Amino acid sequence: MTSLADGALAHAPVILLDLDGTVVESAPGILAALDHAFAATGEEHPGRERLQSFIGPPLVDSFRTELGMSEERAEAMRLAYTEHYLAHGYRLSVPYEGMTALIAALRAEGRTVAVATNKPETTAVSVLEHQGLIASLDLVGGTDASTGRTHKAQVIGSVLERLGVTAAGGAVMVGDRLHDADGAAAHGLEAVLVGWGYGGEAERRAGLPFVATVPQLDRLLRR
């Protein structure tokens, strides 16, 4: 965990934001959809506490690496999860206090603000439309299995390409999990981890720039 001075990233013209655990509190809808998936497929439920760590990374990866599922079982879980989440879960997400105002303030300064999330892009758009945030963002980028865009580094690369931004352009990635920072590093971008999402000790021990609250992030990104 590293602290940066207020205004240290005020020069960055492009801010990329993770969605779950950074812009929105999405746990209620995600966990409810996971509960449904375990019930629908008959897989053994590992408990809500363990499932907290599934929020953020690609779910199929978590099903396979954390629960030892085969590719077929993990895909069945993903389909059951997606069915419930698209019908009910996405409506349960709410913006973290202060994030809507911060996004508006950054845009008012002429900064480019985009979302880069491991959620399927169409789902991320639905979440942000439901919250009335879609018009406040320059771009919403997410995963798209049909094009092979399934991991954070690929999502970030796609967002940068669509924005017409190079790594040398000074973009910053803000997220709550190590995979956000790893995805940023793959493109030579600086990353800031936030403490109000779904990260844990690994994020706090990573030696990366870290902010505990939205006001701290505001002071870091703005003059």
N, C-alpha and C positions, 0 to 999 in steps of 0.2 A: 504494500500500500504506500503510495507516494502522494504527497500534497503539492499542488501547484499554486503559485501566487494568483490572487484575483486578477482577472484580465489576461492571464497568460495565453489563452487561446482566442482572445478577442480579434486576432488578425485572421483567423480561419474563415475563408469565404463560404465554405460548404460544410454543413453539419449533417451527418448521417445519424439517425436515431433508430435503435432497436425498438420494437413495439411492445411485446409482452415483458413486463417487469421494468420497463423504462418509460414509455409513454402511457401505457394503460395497465391497470391492475386487472389481470385476466384470469387469475387462479380459479375463481368460482366456476366460470363456464368451462374451463379446461378440465378441472377435476371432475365436474359432473359428467362431462363427455367421456372421460376415462372410466369412471364408475360404470357408465352404460356399456362401454366397450368390453370391460371384463365380464359383466353379466351376460352380454349378448353372445360372447364367444366361449364362455365357460372357463376362461383362463383364471388361475388363482390370483386374487387381488392381493397386492403386496402391502396395502395400507396407505392411507392418505399421506402420512408424513414422508414416506419414501417417494411418493409420486411428485412431491414438490420439486424434486431435482429434474423431473422430466419437462418442466416448463422452460422452453427456450430452445434446446437442441432439437434436431429432427426426431420426431417420435419413433419412427421405425428404428433408428439407431439405438435409442434408449431401450426399446423393447428387446432388441437383439443383444446388446452389450450388457445391459443391467439385469435383464430377466432371462436371458439365454434362449429366446424364442428363435425358431427357424424363420427363414425368409417368408414362408407361406403363412405361418401363424402371425408374424408381425404385420403382414399386409392385411390379414383379416381383422386384426385389431385396429389398424389405421382406418379401414373402411367403416367399421362400426363407430369409431370415434368421430370421424368426419361427418357421418350421417347425423349424429346427435348434435355436434357442435354447430353445424350449419343451420339446423332447425331451431336450436335454442341457445347454445352456449355463447355465441358471439355477442348476443344482446346483453350479457351480464358483465362485459368489460366496461370499466369506467376510467377516465383519465386520472392520473395522479394529480393531487392538488398542486397547482402552479405550472404544470406542463403546458396547458393550453395557452396561458399567458406568456410563457417563455417562448414558445414557438412563434406566437404573434409578434413578440418584441424582436426576435431575430429576423423575421421577415421584414419588419418595419425598418430595420437597419440595412436592408438590401442583401441580407445573407440568403443563401440557398439552403433550404431545409428539406430533407427527404427521409423517408423511412426505408430501412433495410432490415428485413425480418426473415426468419426461417419459416414463418407461416406461408402457406400458399398465397400467392399474390392476390388472387381473387377474393380469398377470405379476408386478408388484411384490408383490402378496399372496403369490404362489407362492414368490418369493425369500425373503420374510420368514418365511413359514411354515417353509420348509426350514431356515432358520437359527434357528428357535425364538424369533424376535423379535416375532412378530405380537401376542402378548399383552402386550408391553411398551409398545405404542403406543396412543394414543387413536384414531387414524384413519390410514388409508393412502389417499392420493389420488394418482391418476395420470391419464394421458390416456385418452380414450374417444372413438374416431372416430365411433361411432354417435350421439353427442350433440354432435359438433363441438368437443369439448374436446381440442385438439391441441397447445397451446403452454403454456409455463410460467406465464404470467400467468393463463391460464384455469384451469390446475390449482390455482394458489394461491387464486384466487377461489372455486373450488368447495370447497376445503378449509376456507377461512374461513367460507363459508356453512354448511357441514355442521357445523362446530364451534360455530356461533352467535357468531362473533367478528367484531368490526368492526376496521377499520384502527386506529381510535383505541384499541383494546384493548391495544396494545403488543406485538403478535406480532413475532417476529424470524425471518428466513429464513437458514438456514445451508447453503451449497453450495460447490461447487468451480469453477463456471464463471460467466462473465459473464451468461449467460441466466438464472441463478438470481437474480442481483442485479437484472437488468432486470425480471424477473417480479415481484419484491418491490416495486420502485419503482412499478410500475403500480398498486399498491394502497397506496402510501404507507408501506410497511414498511421497517424497517432491515434490511440484509443484512450477513452476515459471510462472507467467502470463506476457504476452507481450503486449505492448501498440500500436502496429502497425496493429492489426487485427480488429475484429468486436465486441470487448467488449465495455463497457461503464462505467458509474459511479459505478455500482455494483462491477465491477472487481477492480476498483481503491480504493474502500472503504473496500475491503474484508480483509485487513490486511495481505495479502499474499506477498511473494517476487515478485517484479515487476520490469521489465526493459522496458524502453521506446523505445529503438533502438536496431538494430541488433548488432552494435559494443558493446553496453553494455552487451548483452547476451554473446557475444564472450568473453569479459573480465571476466564475471561471471563463465563461464564453463571451461575456459582454464587458464593455468598458465602464 
